[in-house]
């Protein structure tokens, strides 16, 4: 480091983001920390006077002596600029009559100053002073320790794609979008209750959003706005399955008897209140009357007797009930789509109004047909970002609270620092992090609204968190080590392990490394992990997409796919996976013998993160010939993956990391580890 001959006392300057330096610890994010405002080093001679013109001193310039280079340099305390040669005095001009200074006389060119160790007639051209003049020690690299490894480089090559036509994330637009989505979710509940006297099927709305987005070609990242067919078959089936009542597995014999009676009464009520065919009304009425007679006469019936009787009644009545309410249920599905289309138009109008204020407009959809191969990169935008409103940052112990117009969202400090790292890796239009906090708020708001609950310890038991579950850290480490996996096909900025991944929302996730929708990723080579959320249409489309990519590419390509082992009936996606021509290996991990990470990991404590899987999990290796040759699922590699899934393995890893926090393969002289 240089040593200066003059010291300066300056007020601390608040900077964002925290600057990565050679210090062994990193300041907390979003906190105003005092940082040195001068080049580091002690003065070598306090009595030595350096003369500078008064005009330069007014402009913030000071002169110092570089002990390493044995020559003076000049540093501006206002701009941070550093020069080897004396800076040029800015011209004096009248700001009223000559605001640009174009009438001022030309300035004389400064004379280069010869260096002490060079011949007198040799001068050095004026250059900016560079840190260490390219000869200093290599800057240390920080590793943010946590349930991720953001330093794994990608091995994924894709075909170049066109920039997306979405508007940049904007808190005002997102707040409006999320209010409309909550309104649409409430409308779904109300229309199901008013038309069919049932509650909206659990998680049906979220699955409808995912199913629609598989075929949607509209202009909104969240609302379906251009789908064919307009009536969702998934929503239709889920509503129809709960008519006349939602059936559950009763705990006790008395509950089984009540459920049978309620089903018979509800079926009879539907046939009497609807315009049903005479034959259908007759069949249902006869079966319902027979059931009530059996209930009155039978004494001491067992649990299985009631369940068998219910199955028989449903088999006899359900076809007639379905035909009777078909038009009504289709009307519910169509109404939901039309409302979604209407809301998408409103959001687009609001986006356009904000862009017009900044002299911009939404671009048309761009299609790029190219065969150029590139390393995978985050989604890029076709237009610039408008000015964003202020989002408040409120530190709260181990969490950070982000508030916009009274809407407060929480995130663990460690995950916020993870987002900082992802942002630094992937966002190229905001190097000063001026837009970081608003973009984090938008992303948190999007996922909270999509899930239908605000993620918190109080809502951790909600089943919707299953959509955001991820495999344990030990499994990712094993997949990377044994199979070269560097990419997640289904993740989010909050639960991703690698810095390269695909996610549901390209517009608000791209700042944090998202490559967009997996169904639009044209991968040529690489090793992938795929753990799709449970939506049958999305799972089927994903398997089809993988097979197309494997069939089209001669380069090494591998997908390690995880799916729940649901049977009776077996999902179509799982059947296609098991019968795929590219399947190289298949294993099944029994229920309760492996764990997943909680979907709300960004707001929970460490002790609440790992949860036992209540269902078995199927792991299938899909590989083309080149991929199989490179990443063959040998017995040792597969056993290593199964061992990594063993419950408790992640806690063992965490204990070892506390004892030796440096990641494997890193050296203490080149990297510093930040442990949380």
C-alpha positions as CSV (number, residue, x, y, z in Angstrom):
1,X,0.0,0.0,0.0
2,X,1.1,3.6,-0.6
3,X,2.2,5.8,2.3
4,X,1.2,9.5,2.2
5,X,2.9,12.5,3.5
6,X,-0.3,14.3,4.5
7,X,-3.2,13.1,6.5
8,X,-6.8,14.3,6.1
9,X,-9.7,14.2,8.5
10,X,-12.9,13.6,6.6
11,X,-16.5,12.9,7.7
12,X,-17.5,9.2,7.3
13,X,-19.3,8.5,4.0
14,X,-22.3,6.1,3.8
15,X,-21.9,3.8,0.9
16,X,-24.1,1.2,-0.6
17,X,-23.3,-1.6,-1.3
18,X,-20.6,-2.5,1.2
19,X,-17.3,-2.5,-0.7
20,X,-15.4,-5.8,-1.0
21,X,-11.9,-5.2,0.3
22,X,-9.1,-7.1,1.9
23,X,-10.7,-6.8,5.3
24,X,-11.5,-10.1,7.0
25,X,-15.1,-9.1,7.7
26,X,-17.8,-7.5,5.8
27,X,-20.1,-4.7,7.1
28,X,-23.8,-5.4,7.5
29,X,-25.8,-4.4,4.4
30,X,-27.8,-1.2,4.2
31,X,-26.1,0.2,7.3
32,X,-24.2,3.4,7.0
33,X,-20.6,2.4,7.8
34,X,-17.6,4.8,8.1
35,X,-15.1,4.0,5.4
36,X,-11.7,5.7,4.8
37,X,-11.9,8.4,2.2
38,X,-8.2,8.6,1.5
39,X,-5.7,6.1,0.1
40,X,-4.4,3.9,2.9
41,X,-1.0,4.4,4.4
42,X,0.9,6.4,7.0
43,X,2.6,9.7,6.1
44,X,6.3,9.5,5.9
45,X,7.1,13.2,6.6
46,X,4.6,15.4,8.4
47,X,6.8,18.5,8.0
48,X,7.2,18.3,4.3
49,X,5.0,20.9,2.5
50,X,3.4,20.3,-0.9
51,X,2.4,23.4,-2.8
52,X,-0.9,23.3,-4.8
53,X,-2.6,26.2,-6.5
54,X,-5.5,27.6,-4.4
55,X,-7.9,26.8,-7.3
56,X,-7.0,23.1,-7.2
57,X,-7.4,23.0,-3.4
58,X,-10.9,24.5,-3.8
59,X,-11.7,21.8,-6.3
60,X,-10.8,19.1,-3.7
61,X,-7.3,18.2,-4.9
62,X,-4.4,17.3,-2.5
63,X,-0.9,16.1,-3.1
64,X,0.7,13.0,-1.6
65,X,3.9,11.1,-1.9
66,X,4.0,7.4,-3.1
67,X,6.7,5.6,-1.2
68,X,6.4,2.6,-3.5
69,X,6.7,4.6,-6.7
70,X,8.9,7.3,-5.2
71,X,7.0,10.1,-6.8
72,X,4.1,12.4,-6.0
73,X,0.5,11.7,-6.9
74,X,-2.7,13.8,-6.7
75,X,-6.0,12.7,-5.1
76,X,-9.4,14.5,-5.2
77,X,-11.3,14.1,-1.9
78,X,-14.6,15.1,-3.6
79,X,-14.6,12.8,-6.6
80,X,-12.2,10.1,-5.5
81,X,-10.1,10.6,-8.7
82,X,-6.4,9.8,-8.5
83,X,-3.7,11.1,-10.9
84,X,0.0,10.8,-11.2
85,X,0.3,14.3,-12.8
86,X,-0.9,17.6,-11.5
87,X,-4.6,18.1,-12.6
88,X,-5.6,20.8,-14.9
89,X,-7.2,23.9,-13.4
90,X,-10.8,24.1,-14.5
91,X,-11.5,27.3,-16.5
92,X,-13.3,30.2,-14.9
93,X,-16.4,31.4,-16.9
94,X,-19.6,33.3,-16.4
95,X,-22.3,30.7,-15.7
96,X,-25.0,33.0,-17.0
97,X,-23.6,34.3,-20.3
98,X,-21.4,31.2,-21.0
99,X,-22.9,28.2,-19.0
100,X,-21.0,25.6,-21.0
101,X,-17.6,27.4,-20.8
102,X,-17.2,27.3,-24.6
103,X,-16.0,30.9,-24.8
104,X,-13.2,30.4,-22.4
105,X,-9.6,30.5,-23.8
106,X,-8.1,27.1,-24.6
107,X,-6.0,25.6,-21.8
108,X,-2.3,24.9,-22.2
109,X,-1.4,21.3,-22.3
110,X,0.3,20.2,-19.0
111,X,3.9,19.4,-19.3
112,X,4.7,15.8,-18.3
113,X,7.0,15.5,-15.3
114,X,10.0,13.2,-15.5
115,X,10.4,10.5,-12.9
116,X,13.4,10.5,-10.5
117,X,14.7,7.2,-11.6
118,X,14.5,8.1,-15.4
119,X,16.9,10.2,-17.5
120,X,16.1,14.0,-17.4
121,X,14.8,14.2,-21.0
122,X,12.4,11.3,-20.6
123,X,8.8,12.2,-19.6
124,X,5.9,10.0,-18.7
125,X,2.5,10.6,-20.4
126,X,-0.3,11.8,-18.1
127,X,-2.2,8.8,-16.9
128,X,-4.7,8.0,-14.2
129,X,-3.2,6.4,-11.1
130,X,-4.3,2.7,-11.0
131,X,-4.5,0.7,-7.9
132,X,-1.2,-1.0,-7.3
133,X,-0.3,-0.3,-11.0
134,X,-1.4,-3.9,-11.8
135,X,1.5,-5.3,-9.7
136,X,0.0,-5.5,-6.3
137,X,-1.2,-8.7,-4.6
138,X,-4.4,-10.3,-5.9
139,X,-7.5,-8.9,-4.3
140,X,-9.1,-11.3,-1.8
141,X,-12.4,-12.8,-2.8
142,X,-15.3,-13.1,-0.4
143,X,-17.3,-16.3,-0.1
144,X,-20.7,-15.7,1.6
145,X,-21.1,-18.9,3.7
146,X,-24.7,-20.3,3.8
147,X,-26.9,-22.9,2.2
148,X,-25.6,-22.0,-1.3
149,X,-22.4,-21.8,-3.3
150,X,-22.5,-18.8,-5.5
151,X,-19.0,-19.2,-6.8
152,X,-19.7,-22.4,-8.9
153,X,-19.1,-21.4,-12.6
154,X,-21.6,-22.6,-15.1
155,X,-21.0,-25.3,-17.6
156,X,-24.3,-24.6,-19.4
157,X,-24.2,-23.4,-23.0
158,X,-27.5,-22.1,-24.6
159,X,-28.6,-20.6,-27.8
160,X,-28.7,-16.8,-27.7
161,X,-32.1,-15.4,-27.0
162,X,-33.9,-12.0,-27.6
163,X,-34.3,-9.6,-24.7
164,X,-37.6,-9.8,-22.9
165,X,-40.3,-7.2,-23.5
166,X,-41.5,-6.9,-19.9
167,X,-41.2,-3.6,-18.0
168,X,-38.5,-3.4,-15.4
169,X,-39.6,-4.2,-11.8
170,X,-41.5,-1.2,-10.4
171,X,-42.9,-1.1,-6.8
172,X,-46.0,0.9,-7.8
173,X,-46.9,-1.4,-10.7
174,X,-46.2,-4.5,-8.5
175,X,-48.3,-3.3,-5.7
176,X,-51.2,-2.8,-8.2
177,X,-50.6,-6.2,-9.8
178,X,-50.6,-8.0,-6.5
179,X,-53.7,-6.3,-5.3
180,X,-55.5,-7.4,-8.4
181,X,-54.2,-11.0,-8.0
182,X,-55.5,-11.1,-4.4
183,X,-58.8,-9.8,-5.7
184,X,-58.9,-12.6,-8.4
185,X,-58.1,-15.2,-5.7
186,X,-61.0,-13.9,-3.6
187,X,-63.3,-13.9,-6.6
188,X,-62.4,-17.6,-7.2
189,X,-63.5,-18.4,-3.6
190,X,-66.7,-16.4,-3.9
191,X,-67.8,-17.8,-7.2
192,X,-67.2,-21.4,-6.1
193,X,-69.2,-20.8,-3.0
194,X,-72.1,-19.1,-4.7
195,X,-72.5,-21.4,-7.7
196,X,-71.6,-24.8,-6.2
197,X,-71.7,-24.3,-2.5
198,X,-68.1,-25.4,-2.0
199,X,-64.9,-23.7,-1.0
200,X,-62.3,-23.2,-3.7
201,X,-60.2,-26.4,-3.9
202,X,-57.0,-26.0,-1.8
203,X,-54.0,-24.7,-3.8
204,X,-56.1,-24.9,-6.9
205,X,-55.6,-21.3,-7.7
206,X,-51.8,-21.6,-7.6
207,X,-51.9,-24.7,-9.8
208,X,-54.2,-22.8,-12.2
209,X,-51.6,-20.0,-12.5
210,X,-48.8,-22.5,-13.2
211,X,-50.9,-24.6,-15.7
212,X,-52.0,-21.5,-17.6
213,X,-48.4,-20.2,-17.8
214,X,-47.3,-23.4,-19.6
215,X,-49.4,-22.3,-22.6
216,X,-49.7,-18.6,-22.1
217,X,-48.2,-16.2,-24.7
218,X,-49.5,-13.0,-23.1
219,X,-47.7,-9.9,-22.0
220,X,-48.0,-10.1,-18.2
221,X,-45.5,-12.1,-16.2
222,X,-48.1,-13.2,-13.7
223,X,-51.7,-13.0,-15.1
224,X,-52.6,-15.5,-17.9
225,X,-53.7,-13.3,-20.8
226,X,-53.4,-15.3,-24.0
227,X,-54.2,-19.0,-23.5
228,X,-56.0,-21.6,-25.7
229,X,-58.1,-23.3,-24.7
230,X,-59.6,-20.6,-22.4
231,X,-61.1,-23.1,-20.0
232,X,-58.5,-24.7,-17.8
233,X,-58.9,-28.5,-17.7
234,X,-56.9,-28.6,-14.4
235,X,-59.2,-26.1,-12.7
236,X,-62.3,-27.9,-14.1
237,X,-61.1,-31.3,-12.7
238,X,-60.3,-29.9,-9.3
239,X,-63.7,-28.1,-8.9
240,X,-65.6,-31.2,-10.2
241,X,-63.7,-33.4,-7.8
242,X,-65.1,-31.4,-4.8
243,X,-68.7,-31.7,-6.0
244,X,-71.1,-32.3,-4.3
245,X,-68.8,-32.0,-1.2
246,X,-65.0,-32.3,-0.6
247,X,-64.2,-35.8,0.5
248,X,-61.4,-36.4,3.1
249,X,-60.1,-39.4,4.8
250,X,-62.0,-39.6,8.1
251,X,-60.1,-40.4,11.3
252,X,-62.9,-42.2,13.2
253,X,-65.9,-44.4,12.3
254,X,-68.3,-41.7,13.4
255,X,-66.7,-39.2,10.9
256,X,-67.0,-41.8,8.1
257,X,-70.7,-42.2,8.8
258,X,-71.2,-38.4,8.8
259,X,-69.3,-38.0,5.5
260,X,-71.5,-40.6,3.8
261,X,-74.7,-38.9,5.0
262,X,-73.4,-35.4,3.9
263,X,-72.5,-36.7,0.5
264,X,-75.9,-38.3,-0.1
265,X,-77.7,-35.2,1.1
266,X,-75.6,-32.8,-1.1
267,X,-76.1,-35.0,-4.2
268,X,-79.8,-35.0,-3.7
269,X,-79.9,-31.3,-3.3
270,X,-78.0,-30.6,-6.5
271,X,-80.3,-32.8,-8.6
272,X,-83.4,-31.1,-7.1
273,X,-82.1,-27.6,-7.6
274,X,-80.6,-27.9,-11.1
275,X,-82.1,-28.5,-14.5
276,X,-81.1,-32.1,-14.6
277,X,-82.3,-34.8,-17.0
278,X,-85.1,-36.9,-15.7
279,X,-83.2,-40.2,-15.9
280,X,-80.2,-38.7,-14.0
281,X,-82.5,-37.3,-11.3
282,X,-84.1,-40.7,-11.0
283,X,-80.8,-42.6,-10.7
284,X,-79.4,-40.3,-8.1
285,X,-82.6,-40.1,-6.0
286,X,-82.9,-43.9,-6.0
287,X,-79.2,-44.4,-4.8
288,X,-79.5,-41.6,-2.2
289,X,-82.7,-43.1,-0.7
290,X,-81.1,-46.6,-0.6
291,X,-78.1,-45.1,1.3
292,X,-80.3,-43.5,3.9
293,X,-82.3,-46.7,4.3
294,X,-79.0,-48.6,4.9
295,X,-77.9,-46.0,7.4
296,X,-81.1,-46.3,9.4
297,X,-81.1,-50.1,9.4
298,X,-77.5,-50.9,9.8
299,X,-76.2,-51.0,13.4
300,X,-72.5,-51.5,14.3
301,X,-71.1,-50.9,10.8
302,X,-67.4,-50.6,10.7
303,X,-65.2,-47.9,9.3
304,X,-64.5,-49.8,6.1
305,X,-68.3,-50.5,5.7
306,X,-69.0,-46.7,5.5
307,X,-66.0,-46.1,3.2
308,X,-67.1,-48.9,0.8
309,X,-70.7,-47.6,0.8
310,X,-69.4,-44.1,0.0
311,X,-67.3,-45.3,-2.9
312,X,-70.3,-47.2,-4.3
313,X,-72.5,-44.2,-4.0
314,X,-70.0,-41.9,-5.7
315,X,-69.5,-44.4,-8.5
316,X,-73.2,-44.5,-9.2
317,X,-74.0,-40.8,-8.8
318,X,-70.9,-38.9,-9.9
319,X,-71.4,-39.3,-13.7
320,X,-74.9,-37.8,-13.4
321,X,-73.7,-35.0,-11.1
322,X,-70.9,-34.2,-13.5
323,X,-73.2,-33.9,-16.4
324,X,-75.6,-31.7,-14.5
325,X,-73.1,-29.1,-13.2
326,X,-70.7,-29.2,-16.2
327,X,-72.0,-26.0,-17.7
328,X,-71.7,-24.2,-14.4
329,X,-68.2,-25.4,-13.7
330,X,-67.0,-24.4,-17.2
331,X,-68.5,-21.0,-16.5
332,X,-66.4,-20.6,-13.4
333,X,-63.2,-21.5,-15.3
334,X,-64.1,-19.1,-18.1
335,X,-64.9,-16.3,-15.7
336,X,-61.5,-16.6,-14.0
337,X,-59.7,-16.4,-17.3
338,X,-61.7,-13.4,-18.5
339,X,-61.0,-11.6,-15.2
340,X,-57.3,-12.4,-15.5
341,X,-57.3,-11.0,-19.0
342,X,-59.0,-7.8,-17.9
343,X,-56.6,-7.3,-15.0
344,X,-53.6,-7.9,-17.3
345,X,-54.9,-5.1,-19.5
346,X,-55.2,-2.7,-16.6
347,X,-51.7,-3.5,-15.5
348,X,-50.3,-2.9,-18.9
349,X,-52.1,0.5,-19.1
350,X,-50.6,1.5,-15.8
351,X,-47.1,0.4,-16.9
352,X,-47.5,2.4,-20.1
353,X,-48.5,5.5,-18.2
354,X,-45.4,5.3,-16.0
355,X,-43.2,4.7,-19.0
356,X,-44.6,7.7,-20.8
357,X,-43.7,9.9,-17.9
358,X,-40.1,8.9,-18.6
359,X,-40.3,9.1,-22.4
360,X,-40.4,5.3,-22.9
361,X,-42.9,2.7,-24.1
362,X,-43.3,-1.0,-23.9
363,X,-41.6,-2.7,-26.8
364,X,-43.3,-5.4,-29.0
365,X,-42.4,-9.1,-28.4
366,X,-39.2,-9.9,-30.2
367,X,-38.5,-13.3,-31.7
368,X,-34.8,-14.2,-32.3
369,X,-34.0,-17.2,-34.4
370,X,-30.3,-17.8,-34.0
371,X,-27.9,-20.7,-33.7
372,X,-25.2,-18.7,-31.9
373,X,-24.1,-20.6,-28.8
374,X,-23.2,-18.7,-25.7
375,X,-22.6,-19.3,-22.0
376,X,-25.9,-19.0,-20.2
377,X,-26.7,-15.5,-18.9
378,X,-29.5,-13.8,-17.0
379,X,-32.6,-12.5,-18.8
380,X,-32.0,-9.0,-20.3
381,X,-34.6,-6.3,-20.9
382,X,-35.3,-4.6,-24.2
383,X,-36.0,-1.2,-22.6
384,X,-34.4,0.9,-19.8
385,X,-35.5,1.2,-16.3
386,X,-37.6,4.2,-15.2
387,X,-37.0,6.0,-12.0
388,X,-38.1,3.9,-9.0
389,X,-39.8,5.2,-5.8
390,X,-38.1,4.9,-2.4
391,X,-38.5,1.7,-0.4
392,X,-37.7,1.9,3.3
393,X,-35.1,-0.4,4.8
394,X,-35.5,-1.2,8.5
395,X,-33.0,-3.5,10.2
396,X,-34.6,-5.7,12.8
397,X,-32.2,-8.1,14.7
398,X,-31.5,-11.0,12.3
399,X,-34.0,-9.8,9.7
400,X,-34.5,-6.8,7.4
401,X,-37.9,-5.2,6.9
402,X,-38.6,-3.6,3.5
403,X,-41.6,-1.2,3.5
404,X,-43.3,0.5,0.6
405,X,-46.6,2.4,1.2
406,X,-47.2,0.6,4.4
407,X,-46.7,-2.8,3.0
408,X,-43.8,-4.4,5.0
409,X,-42.0,-7.6,3.9
410,X,-39.4,-9.5,5.9
411,X,-36.2,-11.3,4.9
412,X,-33.4,-12.8,6.9
413,X,-30.2,-10.7,6.8
414,X,-28.2,-13.7,5.5
415,X,-30.6,-14.1,2.6
416,X,-30.5,-10.4,1.9
417,X,-26.7,-10.6,1.7
418,X,-27.1,-13.5,-0.7
419,X,-29.3,-11.4,-2.9
420,X,-26.5,-8.7,-2.8
421,X,-24.0,-11.2,-4.2
422,X,-26.4,-12.4,-6.9
423,X,-27.2,-8.8,-7.8
424,X,-23.5,-8.0,-8.1
425,X,-23.0,-11.1,-10.3
426,X,-26.1,-10.6,-12.6
427,X,-27.3,-7.0,-12.6
428,X,-25.4,-4.8,-15.1
429,X,-27.6,-1.6,-15.1
430,X,-27.2,-0.7,-11.4
431,X,-23.6,-0.9,-10.3
432,X,-24.2,1.6,-7.5
433,X,-27.0,-0.5,-6.0
434,X,-29.3,2.4,-6.1
435,X,-32.2,0.2,-7.3
436,X,-31.4,-2.8,-5.2
437,X,-33.8,-2.4,-2.3
438,X,-36.9,-1.6,-4.5
439,X,-36.1,-4.6,-6.7
440,X,-35.8,-6.9,-3.6
441,X,-39.2,-5.6,-2.4
442,X,-40.8,-6.3,-5.7
443,X,-39.4,-9.9,-5.8
444,X,-40.6,-10.6,-2.2
445,X,-44.0,-9.1,-2.9
446,X,-44.4,-11.3,-6.1
447,X,-43.7,-14.6,-4.3
448,X,-45.8,-13.7,-1.3
449,X,-48.8,-12.8,-3.5
450,X,-48.3,-15.9,-5.7
451,X,-48.2,-18.2,-2.7
452,X,-51.3,-16.5,-1.2
453,X,-49.7,-16.1,2.2
454,X,-47.1,-13.7,3.6
455,X,-44.1,-16.0,4.4
456,X,-43.3,-15.9,8.1
457,X,-42.8,-18.3,11.0
458,X,-46.5,-18.1,11.7
459,X,-47.4,-19.4,8.3
460,X,-44.6,-21.9,8.1
461,X,-47.0,-24.9,8.4
462,X,-48.9,-23.8,5.3
463,X,-48.9,-26.4,2.5
464,X,-48.2,-23.8,-0.1
465,X,-44.5,-23.8,1.0
466,X,-44.2,-27.2,-0.8
467,X,-44.0,-25.3,-4.1
468,X,-40.8,-23.6,-2.9
469,X,-39.1,-26.6,-1.3
470,X,-35.5,-27.4,-2.3
471,X,-33.2,-30.3,-1.9
472,X,-30.6,-30.1,1.0
473,X,-27.3,-28.4,0.6
474,X,-25.5,-31.7,0.9
475,X,-27.3,-33.1,-2.1
476,X,-26.4,-30.0,-4.2
477,X,-22.7,-30.4,-3.2
478,X,-22.8,-34.1,-4.1
479,X,-24.5,-33.4,-7.5
480,X,-22.0,-30.8,-8.3
481,X,-19.0,-33.0,-7.3
482,X,-20.2,-36.3,-8.8
483,X,-22.3,-35.1,-11.9
484,X,-21.0,-31.6,-12.6
485,X,-24.4,-30.0,-11.9
486,X,-24.2,-26.2,-12.0
487,X,-27.8,-25.3,-12.9
488,X,-31.2,-25.5,-11.3
489,X,-34.2,-25.8,-13.6
490,X,-36.8,-24.8,-11.0
491,X,-35.7,-22.3,-8.3
492,X,-36.0,-18.8,-7.1
493,X,-33.6,-16.1,-5.9
494,X,-34.6,-17.0,-2.3
495,X,-34.0,-20.8,-2.4
496,X,-31.4,-21.3,-5.2
497,X,-28.0,-23.0,-4.5
498,X,-26.2,-21.9,-7.6
499,X,-26.1,-18.4,-9.1
500,X,-27.5,-19.8,-12.4
501,X,-31.0,-21.1,-12.4
502,X,-34.5,-20.8,-14.0
503,X,-37.4,-19.5,-12.2
504,X,-41.1,-18.6,-12.5
505,X,-40.8,-14.9,-12.9
506,X,-38.2,-13.7,-15.4
507,X,-39.0,-10.0,-14.9
508,X,-38.3,-9.6,-11.2
509,X,-35.8,-12.5,-10.7
510,X,-33.5,-11.7,-13.6
511,X,-31.6,-9.1,-11.4
512,X,-30.6,-11.9,-9.2
513,X,-29.4,-14.4,-11.8
514,X,-32.6,-16.0,-13.2
515,X,-32.4,-17.3,-16.8
516,X,-36.2,-17.1,-17.1
517,X,-38.6,-19.9,-17.7
518,X,-37.1,-23.4,-18.1
519,X,-39.6,-24.1,-20.9
520,X,-38.0,-21.3,-22.9
521,X,-34.3,-22.3,-22.1
522,X,-32.6,-23.6,-25.3
523,X,-29.8,-25.5,-23.6
524,X,-27.1,-27.1,-25.8
525,X,-24.9,-28.7,-23.2
526,X,-24.5,-28.8,-19.4
527,X,-25.6,-30.7,-16.3
528,X,-28.9,-29.8,-14.7
529,X,-30.9,-30.5,-11.5
530,X,-34.7,-30.4,-12.0
531,X,-37.2,-30.5,-9.0
532,X,-40.4,-29.1,-10.5
533,X,-43.3,-27.9,-8.3
534,X,-46.2,-30.3,-8.3
535,X,-48.3,-29.2,-11.2
536,X,-49.0,-32.1,-13.6
537,X,-49.2,-29.9,-16.7
538,X,-45.9,-28.2,-15.9
539,X,-44.2,-31.5,-15.1
540,X,-45.4,-33.0,-18.4
541,X,-44.2,-30.0,-20.4
542,X,-40.9,-30.1,-18.6
543,X,-40.2,-33.7,-19.4
544,X,-41.2,-33.1,-23.0
545,X,-38.8,-30.1,-23.2
546,X,-36.0,-32.1,-21.7
547,X,-36.4,-34.9,-24.2
548,X,-36.4,-32.4,-27.1
549,X,-33.2,-30.8,-25.9
550,X,-31.6,-34.2,-25.4
551,X,-32.6,-35.3,-28.8
552,X,-31.5,-32.2,-30.6
553,X,-28.0,-31.8,-29.0
554,X,-25.0,-33.9,-29.8
555,X,-23.0,-32.2,-26.9
556,X,-23.0,-33.5,-23.3
557,X,-26.4,-32.9,-21.8
558,X,-27.7,-34.3,-18.5
559,X,-30.8,-33.8,-16.4
560,X,-31.2,-35.2,-12.9
561,X,-35.0,-35.1,-12.3
562,X,-36.7,-35.4,-8.9
563,X,-40.5,-36.1,-8.6
564,X,-42.8,-37.3,-5.9
565,X,-43.5,-41.0,-6.1
566,X,-47.3,-40.7,-6.4
567,X,-49.2,-43.8,-7.6
568,X,-52.8,-44.8,-8.1
569,X,-52.9,-43.1,-10.4
570,X,-49.4,-42.5,-11.6
571,X,-49.0,-38.9,-13.0
572,X,-48.4,-38.8,-16.8
573,X,-45.2,-36.9,-16.3
574,X,-43.7,-39.7,-14.1
575,X,-44.8,-42.3,-16.6
576,X,-43.1,-40.5,-19.4
577,X,-40.0,-40.0,-17.3
578,X,-39.8,-43.7,-16.4
579,X,-40.3,-44.8,-20.1
580,X,-38.0,-42.2,-21.7
581,X,-35.4,-43.4,-24.2
582,X,-32.9,-41.2,-22.5
583,X,-33.3,-42.7,-19.0
584,X,-30.0,-44.0,-17.7
585,X,-30.8,-44.7,-14.1
586,X,-33.7,-44.6,-11.6
587,X,-33.8,-44.8,-7.8
588,X,-36.5,-44.3,-5.3
589,X,-36.0,-42.8,-1.8
590,X,-38.6,-44.1,0.7
591,X,-40.9,-41.6,2.5
592,X,-39.6,-40.2,5.9
593,X,-36.0,-41.4,5.0
594,X,-35.0,-38.1,3.4
595,X,-35.5,-34.3,3.9
596,X,-36.1,-31.2,2.0
597,X,-35.5,-27.6,2.8
598,X,-38.5,-25.5,3.8
599,X,-40.0,-23.3,1.2
600,X,-39.9,-20.3,3.5
601,X,-36.2,-20.6,4.4
602,X,-35.7,-16.9,3.8
603,X,-37.7,-16.0,6.9
604,X,-37.1,-19.0,9.2
605,X,-34.4,-19.8,11.7
606,X,-31.9,-22.6,11.0
607,X,-33.6,-25.0,13.4
608,X,-36.9,-24.9,11.3
609,X,-35.4,-25.4,7.9
610,X,-35.2,-29.2,7.3
611,X,-38.5,-31.2,7.1
612,X,-39.0,-34.9,6.5
613,X,-40.6,-35.8,3.2
614,X,-44.0,-37.5,3.8
615,X,-43.8,-39.1,0.3
616,X,-41.2,-41.2,-1.5
617,X,-39.1,-39.4,-4.1
618,X,-38.1,-40.7,-7.5
619,X,-34.7,-39.7,-9.0
620,X,-34.2,-40.2,-12.7
621,X,-31.1,-39.5,-14.8
622,X,-31.9,-38.4,-18.3
623,X,-28.8,-38.1,-20.5
624,X,-27.9,-38.1,-24.2
625,X,-25.0,-40.4,-25.3
626,X,-22.3,-37.6,-24.8
627,X,-23.8,-36.7,-21.4
628,X,-23.9,-40.3,-20.3
629,X,-20.2,-40.8,-21.3
630,X,-19.2,-37.7,-19.3
631,X,-21.5,-38.0,-16.2
632,X,-22.5,-41.7,-16.1
633,X,-24.6,-42.5,-13.0
634,X,-22.3,-45.2,-11.6
635,X,-23.2,-47.2,-8.5
636,X,-20.7,-45.2,-6.4
637,X,-22.0,-41.8,-7.6
638,X,-25.7,-42.8,-7.0
639,X,-24.9,-44.1,-3.5
640,X,-23.2,-40.8,-2.7
641,X,-26.4,-39.0,-3.7
642,X,-28.6,-41.3,-1.5
643,X,-26.2,-40.7,1.4
644,X,-26.4,-37.0,0.9
645,X,-30.2,-37.2,1.2
646,X,-30.0,-39.0,4.6
647,X,-31.7,-37.1,7.4
648,X,-29.3,-35.2,9.5
649,X,-26.5,-34.9,6.9
650,X,-27.0,-31.2,6.5
651,X,-26.7,-30.6,10.2
652,X,-23.5,-32.6,10.3
653,X,-22.2,-30.5,7.4
654,X,-23.0,-27.3,9.3
655,X,-21.1,-28.5,12.3
656,X,-18.1,-29.2,10.2
657,X,-18.3,-25.8,8.5
658,X,-18.3,-24.1,11.9
659,X,-15.1,-25.8,12.8
660,X,-13.5,-25.2,9.3
661,X,-15.5,-22.5,7.5
662,X,-13.4,-22.2,4.4
663,X,-15.0,-24.0,1.5
664,X,-13.2,-27.0,0.1
665,X,-10.8,-26.0,-2.6
666,X,-10.3,-22.4,-1.4
667,X,-7.2,-21.1,0.2
668,X,-7.0,-18.7,3.1
669,X,-4.5,-16.4,1.3
670,X,-6.9,-15.7,-1.6
671,X,-10.4,-15.9,-0.1
672,X,-12.1,-14.7,3.0
673,X,-15.2,-16.5,4.2
674,X,-18.1,-14.6,5.7
675,X,-20.0,-16.9,8.1
676,X,-23.5,-16.2,9.3
